[in-house]
Amino acid sequence: MGKIICLCLVLFLSFKSEAQKTFISVGYSDSRLQESYFYTPRGTNLSISYDVVFFKSKFKSINSINVSFLFSEMDSEFLPAYTTVLSVSPKLGFDILQFGRFRITPFFGPFGAWVAGIETETILNQVNVRNEFRYGFDTGLIVDVRLKENCVLRVIPWSLQYGNDFFRQGIIQIGLNLN
């Protein structure tokens, strides 16, 4: 499994284009993994995204790999849980507003996510192992701020993933470009 992920990452970052940017971001993630609102884990999100502009237009492909490290809202001594969500999302964006150093881009596209974790279901600490694949639709907004010629600050004030089996994940991120 690790070899497949590494191969996908190398292919993901090796595509060449005149207008491309690779970003690394960190942020906050709030998820819903089941029908009940009782269990809504929250935590840290790391992301690598790769933008490719189509034919020097305002349309761009925003491909991203996200990893969320989530903990339950409950006290760690009562119903503890830990979940990891690894998602891949090829999205399409359109620059709706660009002025000076600022660019605003809404995006949308599909996503696939592997959800793995350990959680307790009862006060008797019965352990439940979660290992599931989720898929759905990802939408959000990107605000890019050019700090210098080769340095762009990326703020994602909201990114929402709506998936099957009641899966929901909201992500807020801030990042910098790598090239």
N, C-alpha and C positions, 0 to 999 in steps of 0.2 A: 504493500500500500504506500509506503514511504517513497519508494522508487517512482511510482506513478505520479505522486504529487510533485516530486522534484522535476520529473520530465515535463509535466504540464507547466510548472513555473518557468523552466528554461525556455520552452517554446513560447510561452506567454510574453516573456521579456525580450525575446530575440528578434521579433518582427521589426523591420526597418522602414521608416517613412520620413519624409522631410519635416512633417509637423507631428511630432510625437513627444509625449511627456510621461514620465514614470513618477508616481507619487507614493510616498509612504506616510501613513496617517495613524493616529491613535485617537481613541475616543471612548464614549460611554454607550452601553447597549442595555436596552430594557426589552425583555422577551416575554412572550406568552406561549407556552408549549402544550397546553391542553385546554379543554373547554372551561374549566374552573378558573376564576380570577384569584383563587386562594394562593396558587403557586405561580408567581411571576418573578423569575430570577433576573438579576441585574448584575452588571459587571463591566469589564474592560473589553474594548474592541481594538484589534490591530488590522490594518488593511494595506495591501499593495494594489495600486490601480495603474492602468496603462491606457493613456488616451491617444487616439489616432484621429486626426482631422481628415475628413473626406474632401478631396479635390479643392483644397483651400477655401472651403465654404464654412458656414456656421454649424454644420452638422458634424458630429464626432461620435466615435465609438469609445465608450468608457468601460473597460473590462477590469473587473476587480476580484480579488481574493480576500475574504474577510475571515478572521478568527475571533470569536467572542468567548471569553472566559467568564462564566456566570455563576453566581452564588444565590441561594434562596434568600428571600426577605426575612424568613424566620430566624430566630436565634440559633446559633450553631449547635446548641445543646438540645434543641427541640426541633425535630424534623429537618436535619441538615441535608443539603443537596449541593452538588457541584455538576455543572453541565458545560460542555464545549460545543460550539456551533461553528462548523467550517462551511462557508458558502462561496460559491463561484457565481458571478453575475455579469453577463455581457449586456451592456446597456447602450441605448442610443440617446444622445443629448443634443440640444439645440441652443446656441447662444442667443438668448432673447434680448439681452441688454449688455452693451459694452461701451464704457466711457472711461477715458483716461487709463488708469491702471486696474480698473475693476471689470470683471466679467461675470455675468449671472447666467447659469445654465441649468434648466430643469432636465431631468433624465427619467427614463423608464426602460424596463426590460425584464426578461425572465431571470429566475435564480434557481439554483439547486443547492441544498444544504444537507450536510450530514450532522445529526444531533446525537451526541454521545454523553452519557453521564451516569452518576450514581445518586439516588435519592432514597430517603426513607419515607414510608407511607403511613406508618402508625406510630403511636407512642411506644410500642414494643420494639421499635427500631428494625422493622422488617425492611430489608434492602431491596430496592428495585433498580435494575440496570436498564438504562435507556440507550438504544442503538437504532436510530431511525433515519430514513431519508425523507426530507421535505422539499417541496418545490412550489413555485408560485410566481408572483409578480413583485418587482422591486421598483419603487419610484422615489424621487427626492429632488433636492436642489443643491447646486454647487455654487459657491462664491469664490472666485479666484482673484487674488490681489497680487499684482506684480510688484515685488519689492526691489529687485534689480533686474538687469537684463536676463540673467540665467537663474533667477530665484523667484519662485512663485509660491505664495502661501495659499493653501486650499482650505476652505471652511465648508463643511457640510452641515448646515443647521438642522437638517432632518433628512433621513433616509428611512423609508418604511418598506418592510417586506411582508406581504400578505401571502400565506401559503396554505397548503392542505392540512387537514386535521387540526384546525384552530391555531396553526402556527402564525405568530405575529412577532416581528422584531423591529424596534425603532433604534436607530443609530445616530449619534451626533459625533462628528469627527473634526480634527484639525491636522493638517499635514503640510509637508514641503515636497517640492519636486527633487528628483535625484539627478537629473541631467541638465 
